[in-house]
Amino acid sequence: MNRLTTFLAGIVVGAIGIYGSMHFYIVQSKDGVQLVRKVTPVAEFPYVDVRSFTMADWQKHGQLTVALTKAGKSKIFSESASSSIGNTVSSTIDNWSNDQNWPQ
């Protein structure tokens, strides 16, 4: 392969990578890796790990939430949200039970 062919192959691979990163999210969830089409093409980092997302994280990633809902993968959103709520309730109960002022 000569230099021109290598250069042209690099341009093609780069163009495919840019197109993919602008049009798709790569979502790491508890069920594995999901490929989700973005609602609008946006130049942002395409990989998102939602396994430990809280409600505040979902609010920051509004475009991702809409894309997951449109793709019919809202299960990912609901699992993470319910897990976050469960962790919050669990930690609150632990804090109450470990409080020094708690009557015994």
C-alpha positions in Angstrom: 0.0 0.0 0.0 1.5 3.3 -1.0 1.3 6.5 1.0 -1.6 8.0 -0.9 -3.8 4.9 -0.4 -2.9 4.9 3.3 -3.8 8.6 3.5 -7.1 8.1 1.8 -8.0 5.1 4.0 -7.2 7.3 7.1 -9.6 10.0 5.8 -12.4 7.5 5.3 -11.9 5.9 8.7 -11.8 9.4 10.3 -15.0 10.5 8.5 -16.8 7.4 9.6 -15.7 8.0 13.2 -16.8 11.6 13.1 -20.2 10.7 11.6 -20.7 7.9 14.2 -19.7 10.2 17.2 -22.1 12.9 16.0 -25.1 10.6 15.4 -24.9 7.9 18.0 -24.4 7.4 21.8 -22.5 4.4 23.1 -24.3 3.7 26.4 -22.8 1.4 29.0 -25.7 0.1 31.2 -26.2 -2.9 33.5 -27.4 -4.8 30.5 -24.3 -4.2 28.5 -23.3 -1.8 25.7 -26.2 -0.1 23.8 -25.9 1.9 20.6 -28.5 4.7 20.6 -29.2 7.2 17.8 -28.9 10.9 19.0 -32.0 13.1 18.5 -30.0 15.8 16.9 -26.4 15.5 15.6 -24.2 17.1 18.3 -20.4 17.1 18.5 -19.9 15.7 22.0 -18.2 12.7 23.5 -20.4 9.7 22.5 -19.6 7.3 25.3 -21.8 7.5 28.5 -21.6 5.1 31.4 -25.1 5.2 33.1 -24.6 2.4 35.6 -24.2 4.7 38.5 -26.3 7.7 37.3 -28.3 9.7 39.8 -31.3 11.8 39.0 -29.0 14.9 38.8 -26.9 13.1 36.2 -30.0 12.4 34.1 -31.0 16.0 34.3 -27.5 17.0 33.0 -27.9 14.6 30.1 -31.3 15.6 28.9 -30.5 14.8 25.2 -29.5 11.2 26.2 -32.7 10.8 28.2 -34.8 11.8 25.1 -32.7 9.6 22.8 -33.2 6.6 25.1 -36.9 7.2 25.3 -37.3 7.6 21.5 -35.2 4.4 20.9 -37.6 2.4 23.2 -34.8 1.8 25.8 -36.3 3.8 28.6 -35.8 0.7 30.8 -32.2 1.8 31.1 -33.4 5.2 32.5 -35.9 3.7 34.9 -33.5 1.1 36.3 -30.9 3.7 37.0 -33.4 6.1 38.5 -34.9 3.5 40.8 -31.5 2.3 41.8 -30.5 5.8 42.7 -33.7 6.4 44.8 -33.1 3.0 46.5 -29.5 4.0 47.4 -30.6 7.4 48.7 -33.3 5.8 50.9 -30.9 3.1 52.1 -28.2 5.6 53.0 -30.7 7.9 54.8 -31.9 4.9 56.9 -28.3 4.0 57.7 -27.5 7.6 58.7 -30.5 7.7 61.0 -29.7 4.3 62.6 -26.0 5.3 63.2 -26.8 8.8 64.6 -25.5 9.3 68.1 -28.6 11.1 69.2 -30.9 8.2 68.2 -32.8 6.9 71.3 -31.9 3.4 72.2 
